[in-house]
Amino acid sequence: MPESIQAVQVVGVKMADGAVQLSFLDQVGGLRYQAVIANADFTSLNTTVNGGSTGATVTLVYAENTHKGDYTIAAERV
């Protein structure tokens, strides 16, 4: 077990098409991971977290999109 856990910052941005872009930044602001979550998927996550009973889960599979070169790590729903 590590002595300490590095900080992470999560930034959420609502896109023009209704999708939500989540960017996970390291402790110095560097981009570690980024995913664009479709509006319907984000609604499913929100419904599960806010309206579901204890232990409710939803699984959404995302993979790296190699056609998007703007970011070193970008993911979209498979």
C-alpha positions in Angstrom: 0.0 0.0 0.0 1.4 3.4 -0.9 2.5 5.8 1.8 0.4 8.6 0.1 -2.0 8.9 -2.8 -1.4 11.6 -5.4 -4.1 14.2 -5.8 -6.3 14.2 -8.8 -8.6 16.9 -10.2 -11.7 16.0 -12.2 -13.1 18.7 -14.6 -16.5 18.2 -16.2 -17.5 20.2 -19.3 -20.9 20.0 -21.0 -20.4 20.0 -24.7 -22.7 21.6 -27.4 -24.2 18.3 -28.3 -25.1 17.5 -24.6 -22.3 15.1 -24.0 -20.1 15.6 -21.0 -16.3 15.7 -21.2 -14.5 14.5 -18.1 -10.8 15.4 -17.8 -8.7 13.8 -15.0 -5.7 15.9 -14.2 -2.7 15.0 -12.1 -1.4 17.1 -9.1 0.4 19.6 -11.3 -2.5 20.0 -13.8 -1.3 17.6 -16.5 -3.9 15.6 -18.4 -3.9 12.0 -17.3 -7.2 10.8 -18.9 -10.1 12.2 -20.8 -13.5 10.7 -21.7 -16.4 12.2 -23.6 -19.6 10.6 -22.2 -22.7 10.8 -24.3 -25.7 12.6 -22.8 -27.8 9.4 -22.5 -24.9 7.6 -20.8 -24.4 10.5 -18.4 -28.1 10.5 -17.6 -27.8 6.7 -16.8 -24.9 7.4 -14.5 -26.7 10.2 -12.8 -29.9 8.2 -12.4 -28.0 5.2 -10.9 -26.0 7.4 -8.4 -28.8 9.7 -7.4 -31.9 7.5 -7.7 -30.6 4.0 -7.3 -30.6 2.0 -4.2 -27.5 1.1 -2.3 -25.3 -1.2 -4.4 -26.9 -0.2 -7.8 -24.4 -0.2 -10.6 -24.1 0.8 -14.2 -21.2 -0.2 -16.4 -20.3 1.8 -19.5 -17.3 0.6 -21.6 -15.0 3.3 -23.2 -11.9 2.8 -25.3 -9.2 5.1 -26.7 -10.2 6.9 -29.9 -7.1 6.9 -32.0 -8.7 9.2 -34.6 -8.7 12.1 -32.1 -5.2 13.4 -31.9 -5.9 16.5 -29.9 -5.2 14.8 -26.6 -2.7 12.1 -25.7 -5.5 10.0 -24.0 -9.1 10.5 -25.2 -11.8 7.9 -24.9 -15.3 7.4 -26.2 -18.0 4.7 -25.7 -17.3 1.4 -27.4 
